[in-house]
């Protein structure tokens, strides 16, 4: 009798837990940007199916990087557009490990206080100053890296992403696109911090 009571009690405890697990929805893969953190993975994906690349260069101490993570990069329109049109790469500019990319080896450079790949892609930032966050957009063949320094809200990143993602840059200059493009993605009002891309 004791065994029957113990079994019944165990079932009463376990059953709600099982039901709770069944009711928990599976995570939506489109609910976040598909960030890549490995250069090997990026190069393998590029060989299989070429796309433009969107780099997010950040540091662990950068407050505006964290702000962009919880605001701009959480926007559903931003997420959808980046996932469809770019390989998105999250890159800690101060990472200490050795990285192999396009046949070259990059390691931390104390004189620049950053990884060599970050320095190579950020050194031509507008004004010559390296700051964080900085986004870099590269074309399908890893050519023409365009650094875009500063925090970007949703309308700003929409204007920039569509300039490259829709291939507008092939027939229109950036100043003309910036003047005529009307952002349509939904967004919350946030501070205007981003300079125009150096294209």
Steps between C-alpha positions, in 0.01 A plus 500: 500500500788734586652438158174587328470822698862596428452432128181707492674784683795487260263517202325802648835680532644398162186546285479882537871524418451296182197708403695822563777378271252420225343845524834684470529619137813415305735794442439683175822499290384820327468677836867592510787583269693189395836624627817322386801514731742276307686620193528137385122468508461830312738393224333158469156661471631749245635217283167317510275802445658847456337793681604843618647509850394722790763525776415632846827604668454546874686487831384370837531848659308687227171637633364600158572148371282359780232759423498397133475134602183557704335750267593501131601134477175390668282668236311240296546684170875537557527132593306385193689721255848412631425126508368507143768718340820467702722268695512674837826482695542599865865586563657603830762747375723426800495120471834339580486182292665444163263529203554368149308686233549504121840336524636738766557458871389770743584527870462761772709811428593677824602818316145538369331335801296276270512189287679547168191417293298764685777754438519415129125545451459805726813705425331677208204618708369848410717761672772245564375428853415149615202484734239251618264381390607503138318304233681386186323388183686290243381386158456135400867460407623645835597817312443870570462494880300807602533597868203682655588627849255576776172391649220458246129512572251313283441769231876555464590135469207445260627776272852354502405132472267561205765709324722191487251215531280623213810582289398866489870590524544372143293781350474770767746694714462479880407870551216465247374181663520657844295801388231312310455173690197491732538246782192285554606247766326539835722636775520661841650846530865482607790749498651598163867403524607360163708681242432413135696209352829581335395385156 
